[in-house]
Each structure stands twice: as C-alpha cells, then as structure tokens.
C-alpha cells in the first residue's frame, strides 16, 4: 500500500495482504516517515483502508448485480446506474480483489474482474465526456435488436 501525504510518499510494509475489513499490522514505515508525522500517517492509512473497504463492498454488489443480469443491455444499464461510483478507490479495490482471487485460484471471477476493469474505464471516460445519453440510446437500440432477433 502507498499513502501520499502532503510532503511526499510513505512506503508501508504490512504483515499480510490488505483486504477489506481486516486489520493491518505495520511492520516498517521508516525512513520515509518523520516521527512528528506519525499520527497524521496513521490517520491517512486508516482513512484509506476505510475507503477501500467500502469500495470492496461496492465492487461485490456491482458484480452480484451483473451476474444476475439477464442480458447485455440490462448489464449495461446496471453499469450506467452506478457510474458515479467508479472513482480511483473503486478501481484500486477492484484490482485488489482481482489479485486476491488469483491468489485463491478463483480464476474465473478474476478474469471477470479483469474484463470489468476495461469496460468500466470506458464507461467512466465516456460519462466524463458527457456521453451518458448516447450510452443509454445505444443500450436501448441493443435491446430492440435483441428483441427483434428473438422474434
């Protein structure tokens, strides 16, 4: 884990991998950490862990909703519904979960997460460029095409 403070980057060695809701025992933070900043550093690490823990829950919820989705169009709608959640902490949590799943040999879910990263980056980029209406139209057109093919 890396935590950036006002006057630089602090490197942290932890006892084990960081995962949502788990305690972390810091083994080493010197020499990059001046002693007078220890309390500020500890607060920053705690805030980062809390944010990532919440984002892990967001990733889990999004993944569960996508898994239940009956069609690509519904999946796209679900992704667009949560577009405001896709911040840097969300992507960091998603990356941590991917690594965690690979280490636990949950390779199918890890591959799903890897594909999801690319898709979410594209959606976030388009949303930032004001393309939400265009994405919704594309989903509606896809639903119509899907329905027409099914008839």
Secondary structure, DSSP 8 states (H G I E B T S, - for coil): -EEEETTEEEE-EESS---TT----EEE-TTTS-GGGHHHHHHHHHHHHHHHHHHHHHHHHHHHHHHH-SSHHHHHHHHHHTGGG-SHHHHHHHHHHHHHHHHTT-HHHHHHHHHHHHHHHHHHHHHHTT-HHHHHHHHHHHHHHHHHHH-
